[in-house]
Amino acid sequence: MSEEDVLRRKLDELKTEHRDLDDVIDRLAHQFPYDQLKLQRLKKRKLVLKDLIARCESQLLPDIIA
């Protein structure tokens, strides 16, 4: 398996986890009472995932020198 295949698989996993966190955060935010600390931690994890997704995507794109 090539490095690009590994990156694509990792990217898919990260995107799936990011979407799943979206659902969990949405459900948690609409419950009463909700755990504010847990909600903040989930949102922080989601931001970390977003950064990792961006990093993987940038590694997959070829460098174009204009």
PDB file with SEQRES, HELIX, SHEET and CRYST1 records, atoms N, CA, C and O in Angstrom:
SEQRES   1 A   66  MET SER GLU GLU ASP VAL LEU ARG ARG LYS LEU ASP GLU          
SEQRES   2 A   66  LEU LYS THR GLU HIS ARG ASP LEU ASP ASP VAL ILE ASP          
SEQRES   3 A   66  ARG LEU ALA HIS GLN PHE PRO TYR ASP GLN LEU LYS LEU          
SEQRES   4 A   66  GLN ARG LEU LYS LYS ARG LYS LEU VAL LEU LYS ASP LEU          
SEQRES   5 A   66  ILE ALA ARG CYS GLU SER GLN LEU LEU PRO ASP ILE ILE          
SEQRES   6 A   66  ALA                                                          
HELIX    1 AA1 GLU A    3  ALA A   29  1                                  27    
HELIX    2 AA2 GLN A   36  LEU A   60  1                                  25    
CRYST1    1.000    1.000    1.000  90.00  90.00  90.00 P 1           1          
ATOM      1  N   MET A   1       0.847  -1.175   0.000  1.00  0.00           N  
ATOM      2  CA  MET A   1       0.000   0.000   0.000  1.00  0.00           C  
ATOM      3  C   MET A   1       0.897   1.245   0.000  1.00  0.00           C  
ATOM      4  O   MET A   1       1.848   1.348   0.775  1.00  0.00           O  
ATOM      5  N   SER A   2       0.569   2.170  -0.879  1.00  0.00           N  
ATOM      6  CA  SER A   2       1.400   3.366  -1.007  1.00  0.00           C  
ATOM      7  C   SER A   2       1.109   4.360   0.130  1.00  0.00           C  
ATOM      8  O   SER A   2       0.119   4.244   0.853  1.00  0.00           O  
ATOM      9  N   GLU A   3       1.995   5.319   0.250  1.00  0.00           N  
ATOM     10  CA  GLU A   3       1.832   6.357   1.280  1.00  0.00           C  
ATOM     11  C   GLU A   3       0.559   7.162   1.021  1.00  0.00           C  
ATOM     12  O   GLU A   3      -0.131   7.566   1.957  1.00  0.00           O  
ATOM     13  N   GLU A   4       0.257   7.390  -0.258  1.00  0.00           N  
ATOM     14  CA  GLU A   4      -0.957   8.130  -0.612  1.00  0.00           C  
ATOM     15  C   GLU A   4      -2.212   7.364  -0.189  1.00  0.00           C  
ATOM     16  O   GLU A   4      -3.174   7.963   0.292  1.00  0.00           O  
ATOM     17  N   ASP A   5      -2.204   6.046  -0.367  1.00  0.00           N  
ATOM     18  CA  ASP A   5      -3.341   5.220   0.054  1.00  0.00           C  
ATOM     19  C   ASP A   5      -3.535   5.286   1.562  1.00  0.00           C  
ATOM     20  O   ASP A   5      -4.662   5.371   2.050  1.00  0.00           O  
ATOM     21  N   VAL A   6      -2.435   5.248   2.288  1.00  0.00           N  
ATOM     22  CA  VAL A   6      -2.494   5.335   3.748  1.00  0.00           C  
ATOM     23  C   VAL A   6      -3.072   6.681   4.173  1.00  0.00           C  
ATOM     24  O   VAL A   6      -3.904   6.748   5.077  1.00  0.00           O  
ATOM     25  N   LEU A   7      -2.627   7.756   3.515  1.00  0.00           N  
ATOM     26  CA  LEU A   7      -3.138   9.089   3.843  1.00  0.00           C  
ATOM     27  C   LEU A   7      -4.627   9.205   3.531  1.00  0.00           C  
ATOM     28  O   LEU A   7      -5.379   9.802   4.301  1.00  0.00           O  
ATOM     29  N   ARG A   8      -5.048   8.641   2.416  1.00  0.00           N  
ATOM     30  CA  ARG A   8      -6.466   8.697   2.046  1.00  0.00           C  
ATOM     31  C   ARG A   8      -7.327   7.923   3.061  1.00  0.00           C  
ATOM     32  O   ARG A   8      -8.407   8.376   3.439  1.00  0.00           O  
ATOM     33  N   ARG A   9      -6.843   6.773   3.487  1.00  0.00           N  
ATOM     34  CA  ARG A   9      -7.578   5.990   4.477  1.00  0.00           C  
ATOM     35  C   ARG A   9      -7.668   6.757   5.797  1.00  0.00           C  
ATOM     36  O   ARG A   9      -8.726   6.810   6.424  1.00  0.00           O  
ATOM     37  N   LYS A  10      -6.550   7.348   6.209  1.00  0.00           N  
ATOM     38  CA  LYS A  10      -6.518   8.142   7.443  1.00  0.00           C  
ATOM     39  C   LYS A  10      -7.478   9.326   7.334  1.00  0.00           C  
ATOM     40  O   LYS A  10      -8.190   9.643   8.286  1.00  0.00           O  
ATOM     41  N   LEU A  11      -7.493   9.978   6.167  1.00  0.00           N  
ATOM     42  CA  LEU A  11      -8.373  11.110   5.931  1.00  0.00           C  
ATOM     43  C   LEU A  11      -9.836  10.691   6.043  1.00  0.00           C  
ATOM     44  O   LEU A  11     -10.639  11.405   6.644  1.00  0.00           O  
ATOM     45  N   ASP A  12     -10.182   9.559   5.478  1.00  0.00           N  
ATOM     46  CA  ASP A  12     -11.552   9.051   5.580  1.00  0.00           C  
ATOM     47  C   ASP A  12     -11.941   8.783   7.031  1.00  0.00           C  
ATOM     48  O   ASP A  12     -13.054   9.103   7.451  1.00  0.00           O  
ATOM     49  N   GLU A  13     -11.024   8.199   7.791  1.00  0.00           N  
ATOM     50  CA  GLU A  13     -11.295   7.910   9.201  1.00  0.00           C  
ATOM     51  C   GLU A  13     -11.500   9.202   9.998  1.00  0.00           C  
ATOM     52  O   GLU A  13     -12.394   9.289  10.839  1.00  0.00           O  
ATOM     53  N   LEU A  14     -10.664  10.196   9.724  1.00  0.00           N  
ATOM     54  CA  LEU A  14     -10.775  11.472  10.428  1.00  0.00           C  
ATOM     55  C   LEU A  14     -12.097  12.168  10.101  1.00  0.00           C  
ATOM     56  O   LEU A  14     -12.753  12.713  10.988  1.00  0.00           O  
ATOM     57  N   LYS A  15     -12.481  12.145   8.832  1.00  0.00           N  
ATOM     58  CA  LYS A  15     -13.737  12.775   8.427  1.00  0.00           C  
ATOM     59  C   LYS A  15     -14.936  12.074   9.062  1.00  0.00           C  
ATOM     60  O   LYS A  15     -15.899  12.721   9.472  1.00  0.00           O  
ATOM     61  N   THR A  16     -14.868  10.757   9.138  1.00  0.00           N  
ATOM     62  CA  THR A  16     -15.948   9.999   9.774  1.00  0.00           C  
ATOM     63  C   THR A  16     -16.060  10.354  11.250  1.00  0.00           C  
ATOM     64  O   THR A  16     -17.158  10.578  11.760  1.00  0.00           O  
ATOM     65  N   GLU A  17     -14.928  10.406  11.930  1.00  0.00           N  
ATOM     66  CA  GLU A  17     -14.954  10.766  13.354  1.00  0.00           C  
ATOM     67  C   GLU A  17     -15.467  12.190  13.544  1.00  0.00           C  
ATOM     68  O   GLU A  17     -16.205  12.460  14.491  1.00  0.00           O  
ATOM     69  N   HIS A  18     -15.085  13.097  12.655  1.00  0.00           N  
ATOM     70  CA  HIS A  18     -15.530  14.487  12.729  1.00  0.00           C  
ATOM     71  C   HIS A  18     -17.050  14.570  12.584  1.00  0.00           C  
ATOM     72  O   HIS A  18     -17.702  15.292  13.338  1.00  0.00           O  
ATOM     73  N   ARG A  19     -17.618  13.840  11.625  1.00  0.00           N  
ATOM     74  CA  ARG A  19     -19.072  13.815  11.440  1.00  0.00           C  
ATOM     75  C   ARG A  19     -19.778  13.205  12.651  1.00  0.00           C  
ATOM     76  O   ARG A  19     -20.819  13.693  13.091  1.00  0.00           O  
ATOM     77  N   ASP A  20     -19.193  12.132  13.179  1.00  0.00           N  
ATOM     78  CA  ASP A  20     -19.774  11.490  14.359  1.00  0.00           C  
ATOM     79  C   ASP A  20     -19.798  12.444  15.549  1.00  0.00           C  
ATOM     80  O   ASP A  20     -20.780  12.501  16.289  1.00  0.00           O  
ATOM     81  N   LEU A  21     -18.719  13.186  15.725  1.00  0.00           N  
ATOM     82  CA  LEU A  21     -18.661  14.159  16.818  1.00  0.00           C  
ATOM     83  C   LEU A  21     -19.720  15.243  16.631  1.00  0.00           C  
ATOM     84  O   LEU A  21     -20.314  15.715  17.601  1.00  0.00           O  
ATOM     85  N   ASP A  22     -19.950  15.630  15.386  1.00  0.00           N  
ATOM     86  CA  ASP A  22     -20.999  16.598  15.082  1.00  0.00           C  
ATOM     87  C   ASP A  22     -22.337  16.124  15.626  1.00  0.00           C  
ATOM     88  O   ASP A  22     -23.059  16.879  16.277  1.00  0.00           O  
ATOM     89  N   ASP A  23     -22.655  14.871  15.352  1.00  0.00           N  
ATOM     90  CA  ASP A  23     -23.922  14.291  15.819  1.00  0.00           C  
ATOM     91  C   ASP A  23     -23.989  14.234  17.344  1.00  0.00           C  
ATOM     92  O   ASP A  23     -25.011  14.575  17.940  1.00  0.00           O  
ATOM     93  N   VAL A  24     -22.897  13.803  17.966  1.00  0.00           N  
ATOM     94  CA  VAL A  24     -22.865  13.692  19.427  1.00  0.00           C  
ATOM     95  C   VAL A  24     -23.017  15.065  20.069  1.00  0.00           C  
ATOM     96  O   VAL A  24     -23.771  15.222  21.030  1.00  0.00           O  
ATOM     97  N   ILE A  25     -22.309  16.050  19.549  1.00  0.00           N  
ATOM     98  CA  ILE A  25     -22.386  17.410  20.089  1.00  0.00           C  
ATOM     99  C   ILE A  25     -23.803  17.960  19.946  1.00  0.00           C  
ATOM    100  O   ILE A  25     -24.331  18.583  20.868  1.00  0.00           O  
ATOM    101  N   ASP A  26     -24.409  17.728  18.796  1.00  0.00           N  
ATOM    102  CA  ASP A  26     -25.770  18.209  18.563  1.00  0.00           C  
ATOM    103  C   ASP A  26     -26.756  17.577  19.546  1.00  0.00           C  
ATOM    104  O   ASP A  26     -27.600  18.266  20.119  1.00  0.00           O  
ATOM    105  N   ARG A  27     -26.642  16.260  19.734  1.00  0.00           N  
ATOM    106  CA  ARG A  27     -27.538  15.582  20.673  1.00  0.00           C  
ATOM    107  C   ARG A  27     -27.321  16.065  22.098  1.00  0.00           C  
ATOM    108  O   ARG A  27     -28.280  16.296  22.834  1.00  0.00           O  
ATOM    109  N   LEU A  28     -26.061  16.216  22.487  1.00  0.00           N  
ATOM    110  CA  LEU A  28     -25.735  16.646  23.845  1.00  0.00           C  
ATOM    111  C   LEU A  28     -26.220  18.076  24.107  1.00  0.00           C  
ATOM    112  O   LEU A  28     -26.688  18.385  25.202  1.00  0.00           O  
ATOM    113  N   ALA A  29     -26.108  18.931  23.114  1.00  0.00           N  
ATOM    114  CA  ALA A  29     -26.506  20.331  23.282  1.00  0.00           C  
ATOM    115  C   ALA A  29     -28.014  20.485  23.432  1.00  0.00           C  
ATOM    116  O   ALA A  29     -28.484  21.476  23.991  1.00  0.00           O  
ATOM    117  N   HIS A  30     -28.777  19.512  22.938  1.00  0.00           N  
ATOM    118  CA  HIS A  30     -30.232  19.611  23.015  1.00  0.00           C  
ATOM    119  C   HIS A  30     -30.823  18.836  24.193  1.00  0.00           C  
ATOM    120  O   HIS A  30     -32.043  18.766  24.339  1.00  0.00           O  
ATOM    121  N   GLN A  31     -29.974  18.262  25.021  1.00  0.00           N  
ATOM    122  CA  GLN A  31     -30.447  17.599  26.237  1.00  0.00           C  
ATOM    123  C   GLN A  31     -30.428  18.609  27.378  1.00  0.00           C  
ATOM    124  O   GLN A  31     -29.606  19.526  27.399  1.00  0.00           O  
ATOM    125  N   PHE A  32     -31.315  18.433  28.294  1.00  0.00           N  
ATOM    126  CA  PHE A  32     -31.286  19.301  29.463  1.00  0.00           C  
ATOM    127  C   PHE A  32     -31.341  18.446  30.708  1.00  0.00           C  
ATOM    128  O   PHE A  32     -32.196  17.563  30.775  1.00  0.00           O  
ATOM    129  N   PRO A  33     -30.517  18.639  31.665  1.00  0.00           N  
ATOM    130  CA  PRO A  33     -29.331  19.494  31.616  1.00  0.00           C  
ATOM    131  C   PRO A  33     -28.208  18.785  30.855  1.00  0.00           C  
ATOM    132  O   PRO A  33     -28.173  17.556  30.790  1.00  0.00           O  
ATOM    133  N   TYR A  34     -27.306  19.557  30.289  1.00  0.00           N  
ATOM    134  CA  TYR A  34     -26.177  18.958  29.572  1.00  0.00           C  
ATOM    135  C   TYR A  34     -24.873  19.286  30.284  1.00  0.00           C  
ATOM    136  O   TYR A  34     -24.760  20.269  31.016  1.00  0.00           O  
ATOM    137  N   ASP A  35     -23.917  18.440  30.046  1.00  0.00           N  
ATOM    138  CA  ASP A  35     -22.606  18.556  30.683  1.00  0.00           C  
ATOM    139  C   ASP A  35     -21.745  19.534  29.878  1.00  0.00           C  
ATOM    140  O   ASP A  35     -21.217  19.183  28.822  1.00  0.00           O  
ATOM    141  N   GLN A  36     -21.610  20.747  30.381  1.00  0.00           N  
ATOM    142  CA  GLN A  36     -20.862  21.791  29.669  1.00  0.00           C  
ATOM    143  C   GLN A  36     -19.409  21.395  29.454  1.00  0.00           C  
ATOM    144  O   GLN A  36     -18.853  21.654  28.386  1.00  0.00           O  
ATOM    145  N   LEU A  37     -18.792  20.781  30.432  1.00  0.00           N  
ATOM    146  CA  LEU A  37     -17.395  20.378  30.312  1.00  0.00           C  
ATOM    147  C   LEU A  37     -17.224  19.331  29.211  1.00  0.00           C  
ATOM    148  O   LEU A  37     -16.301  19.417  28.401  1.00  0.00           O  
ATOM    149  N   LYS A  38     -18.108  18.353  29.190  1.00  0.00           N  
ATOM    150  CA  LYS A  38     -18.052  17.321  28.155  1.00  0.00           C  
ATOM    151  C   LYS A  38     -18.254  17.934  26.774  1.00  0.00           C  
ATOM    152  O   LYS A  38     -17.581  17.555  25.816  1.00  0.00           O  
ATOM    153  N   LEU A  39     -19.174  18.872  26.676  1.00  0.00           N  
ATOM    154  CA  LEU A  39     -19.442  19.547  25.410  1.00  0.00           C  
ATOM    155  C   LEU A  39     -18.208  20.313  24.928  1.00  0.00           C  
ATOM    156  O   LEU A  39     -17.875  20.273  23.744  1.00  0.00           O  
ATOM    157  N   GLN A  40     -17.544  20.997  25.825  1.00  0.00           N  
ATOM    158  CA  GLN A  40     -16.329  21.742  25.468  1.00  0.00           C  
ATOM    159  C   GLN A  40     -15.225  20.801  25.007  1.00  0.00           C  
ATOM    160  O   GLN A  40     -14.517  21.096  24.044  1.00  0.00           O  
ATOM    161  N   ARG A  41     -15.075  19.674  25.688  1.00  0.00           N  
ATOM    162  CA  ARG A  41     -14.044  18.707  25.301  1.00  0.00           C  
ATOM    163  C   ARG A  41     -14.320  18.128  23.925  1.00  0.00           C  
ATOM    164  O   ARG A  41     -13.402  17.954  23.124  1.00  0.00           O  
ATOM    165  N   LEU A  42     -15.583  17.829  23.647  1.00  0.00           N  
ATOM    166  CA  LEU A  42     -15.944  17.295  22.332  1.00  0.00           C  
ATOM    167  C   LEU A  42     -15.687  18.323  21.232  1.00  0.00           C  
ATOM    168  O   LEU A  42     -15.197  17.982  20.156  1.00  0.00           O  
ATOM    169  N   LYS A  43     -16.018  19.569  21.508  1.00  0.00           N  
ATOM    170  CA  LYS A  43     -15.780  20.628  20.526  1.00  0.00           C  
ATOM    171  C   LYS A  43     -14.281  20.821  20.275  1.00  0.00           C  
ATOM    172  O   LYS A  43     -13.855  21.056  19.145  1.00  0.00           O  
ATOM    173  N   LYS A  44     -13.500  20.719  21.336  1.00  0.00           N  
ATOM    174  CA  LYS A  44     -12.051  20.854  21.183  1.00  0.00           C  
ATOM    175  C   LYS A  44     -11.494  19.701  20.350  1.00  0.00           C  
ATOM    176  O   LYS A  44     -10.636  19.908  19.492  1.00  0.00           O  
ATOM    177  N   ARG A  45     -11.983  18.484  20.604  1.00  0.00           N  
ATOM    178  CA  ARG A  45     -11.557  17.322  19.822  1.00  0.00           C  
ATOM    179  C   ARG A  45     -11.940  17.502  18.350  1.00  0.00           C  
ATOM    180  O   ARG A  45     -11.187  17.127  17.451  1.00  0.00           O  
ATOM    181  N   LYS A  46     -13.109  18.075  18.123  1.00  0.00           N  
ATOM    182  CA  LYS A  46     -13.565  18.319  16.757  1.00  0.00           C  
ATOM    183  C   LYS A  46     -12.635  19.303  16.040  1.00  0.00           C  
ATOM    184  O   LYS A  46     -12.334  19.125  14.860  1.00  0.00           O  
ATOM    185  N   LEU A  47     -12.184  20.331  16.747  1.00  0.00           N  
ATOM    186  CA  LEU A  47     -11.240  21.288  16.154  1.00  0.00           C  
ATOM    187  C   LEU A  47      -9.901  20.635  15.837  1.00  0.00           C  
ATOM    188  O   LEU A  47      -9.291  20.924  14.808  1.00  0.00           O  
ATOM    189  N   VAL A  48      -9.449  19.757  16.723  1.00  0.00           N  
ATOM    190  CA  VAL A  48      -8.201  19.031  16.481  1.00  0.00           C  
ATOM    191  C   VAL A  48      -8.343  18.172  15.223  1.00  0.00           C  
ATOM    192  O   VAL A  48      -7.440  18.117  14.389  1.00  0.00           O  
ATOM    193  N   LEU A  49      -9.486  17.508  15.103  1.00  0.00           N  
ATOM    194  CA  LEU A  49      -9.738  16.681  13.923  1.00  0.00           C  
ATOM    195  C   LEU A  49      -9.753  17.528  12.653  1.00  0.00           C  
ATOM    196  O   LEU A  49      -9.230  17.116  11.618  1.00  0.00           O  
ATOM    197  N   LYS A  50     -10.353  18.707  12.738  1.00  0.00           N  
ATOM    198  CA  LYS A  50     -10.400  19.601  11.585  1.00  0.00           C  
ATOM    199  C   LYS A  50      -8.990  19.969  11.130  1.00  0.00           C  
ATOM    200  O   LYS A  50      -8.712  19.994   9.931  1.00  0.00           O  
ATOM    201  N   ASP A  51      -8.105  20.251  12.076  1.00  0.00           N  
ATOM    202  CA  ASP A  51      -6.714  20.565  11.753  1.00  0.00           C  
ATOM    203  C   ASP A  51      -6.004  19.363  11.128  1.00  0.00           C  
ATOM    204  O   ASP A  51      -5.250  19.514  10.166  1.00  0.00           O  
ATOM    205  N   LEU A  52      -6.248  18.177  11.674  1.00  0.00           N  
ATOM    206  CA  LEU A  52      -5.630  16.973  11.122  1.00  0.00           C  
ATOM    207  C   LEU A  52      -6.135  16.687   9.713  1.00  0.00           C  
ATOM    208  O   LEU A  52      -5.367  16.264   8.850  1.00  0.00           O  
ATOM    209  N   ILE A  53      -7.424  16.916   9.478  1.00  0.00           N  
ATOM    210  CA  ILE A  53      -7.995  16.731   8.151  1.00  0.00           C  
ATOM    211  C   ILE A  53      -7.335  17.682   7.160  1.00  0.00           C  
ATOM    212  O   ILE A  53      -6.961  17.278   6.058  1.00  0.00           O  
ATOM    213  N   ALA A  54      -7.194  18.929   7.548  1.00  0.00           N  
ATOM    214  CA  ALA A  54      -6.564  19.929   6.677  1.00  0.00           C  
ATOM    215  C   ALA A  54      -5.117  19.543   6.370  1.00  0.00           C  
ATOM    216  O   ALA A  54      -4.656  19.701   5.239  1.00  0.00           O  
ATOM    217  N   ARG A  55      -4.407  19.041   7.373  1.00  0.00           N  
ATOM    218  CA  ARG A  55      -3.017  18.630   7.176  1.00  0.00           C  
ATOM    219  C   ARG A  55      -2.915  17.457   6.195  1.00  0.00           C  
ATOM    220  O   ARG A  55      -2.055  17.450   5.314  1.00  0.00           O  
ATOM    221  N   CYS A  56      -3.797  16.472   6.355  1.00  0.00           N  
ATOM    222  CA  CYS A  56      -3.795  15.314   5.457  1.00  0.00           C  
ATOM    223  C   CYS A  56      -4.139  15.734   4.035  1.00  0.00           C  
ATOM    224  O   CYS A  56      -3.518  15.276   3.076  1.00  0.00           O  
ATOM    225  N   GLU A  57      -5.130  16.608   3.904  1.00  0.00           N  
ATOM    226  CA  GLU A  57      -5.526  17.073   2.574  1.00  0.00           C  
ATOM    227  C   GLU A  57      -4.395  17.835   1.904  1.00  0.00           C  
ATOM    228  O   GLU A  57      -4.189  17.699   0.698  1.00  0.00           O  
ATOM    229  N   SER A  58      -3.666  18.629   2.663  1.00  0.00           N  
ATOM    230  CA  SER A  58      -2.563  19.384   2.081  1.00  0.00           C  
ATOM    231  C   SER A  58      -1.420  18.467   1.658  1.00  0.00           C  
ATOM    232  O   SER A  58      -0.703  18.771   0.705  1.00  0.00           O  
ATOM    233  N   GLN A  59      -1.246  17.356   2.354  1.00  0.00           N  
ATOM    234  CA  GLN A  59      -0.209  16.392   1.973  1.00  0.00           C  
ATOM    235  C   GLN A  59      -0.592  15.646   0.700  1.00  0.00           C  
ATOM    236  O   GLN A  59       0.277  15.220  -0.061  1.00  0.00           O  
ATOM    237  N   LEU A  60      -1.876  15.491   0.472  1.00  0.00           N  
ATOM    238  CA  LEU A  60      -2.341  14.769  -0.717  1.00  0.00           C  
ATOM    239  C   LEU A  60      -2.305  15.649  -1.967  1.00  0.00           C  
ATOM    240  O   LEU A  60      -2.184  15.137  -3.080  1.00  0.00           O  
ATOM    241  N   LEU A  61      -2.409  16.967  -1.791  1.00  0.00           N  
ATOM    242  CA  LEU A  61      -2.382  17.863  -2.938  1.00  0.00           C  
ATOM    243  C   LEU A  61      -0.934  18.082  -3.386  1.00  0.00           C  
ATOM    244  O   LEU A  61      -0.046  18.273  -2.556  1.00  0.00           O  
ATOM    245  N   PRO A  62      -0.705  18.054  -4.677  1.00  0.00           N  
ATOM    246  CA  PRO A  62       0.665  18.293  -5.150  1.00  0.00           C  
ATOM    247  C   PRO A  62       1.036  19.758  -4.948  1.00  0.00           C  
ATOM    248  O   PRO A  62       0.189  20.648  -5.017  1.00  0.00           O  
ATOM    249  N   ASP A  63       2.310  19.981  -4.700  1.00  0.00           N  
ATOM    250  CA  ASP A  63       2.796  21.355  -4.554  1.00  0.00           C  
ATOM    251  C   ASP A  63       2.840  21.994  -5.934  1.00  0.00           C  
ATOM    252  O   ASP A  63       3.445  21.461  -6.864  1.00  0.00           O  
ATOM    253  N   ILE A  64       2.194  23.134  -6.048  1.00  0.00           N  
ATOM    254  CA  ILE A  64       2.172  23.859  -7.320  1.00  0.00           C  
ATOM    255  C   ILE A  64       2.897  25.167  -7.101  1.00  0.00           C  
ATOM    256  O   ILE A  64       2.503  25.992  -6.276  1.00  0.00           O  
ATOM    257  N   ILE A  65       3.963  25.339  -7.857  1.00  0.00           N  
ATOM    258  CA  ILE A  65       4.729  26.580  -7.760  1.00  0.00           C  
ATOM    259  C   ILE A  65       4.299  27.469  -8.904  1.00  0.00           C  
ATOM    260  O   ILE A  65       4.462  27.121 -10.073  1.00  0.00           O  
ATOM    261  N   ALA A  66       3.744  28.630  -8.557  1.00  0.00           N  
ATOM    262  CA  ALA A  66       3.218  29.532  -9.591  1.00  0.00           C  
ATOM    263  C   ALA A  66       4.286  30.482 -10.045  1.00  0.00           C  
ATOM    264  O   ALA A  66       4.039  31.321 -10.911  1.00  0.00           O  
TER     265      ALA A  66                                                      
END                                                                             
